[in-house]
Amino acid sequence: RLRVHGCDLLSDGSIRGSSRYGYDGRDFISFDLESGRFMAADSGAEVTRRSWEHNGIEAERET
């Protein structure tokens, strides 16, 4: 399992944060800070996305 957090300074001076999770060398799920939603990379990650968004705890930790 790989977890990567980062931030980018955009040309307009704003900052964009990111959080990505990988598994077995592949992208699994990421968190979009602007929308506050998880983005599943495939159908397997969709189950995790629904669970994390349903209970809200993981999304709260990302913000």
Buried (B, 14 or more C-beta within 10 A) or exposed (E): EEEEEEEEEEEEEEEEBBBBBBBEEEBBBBBBBEEEEBEBBEEEBEEBBEEBEEEEEBBEEBE
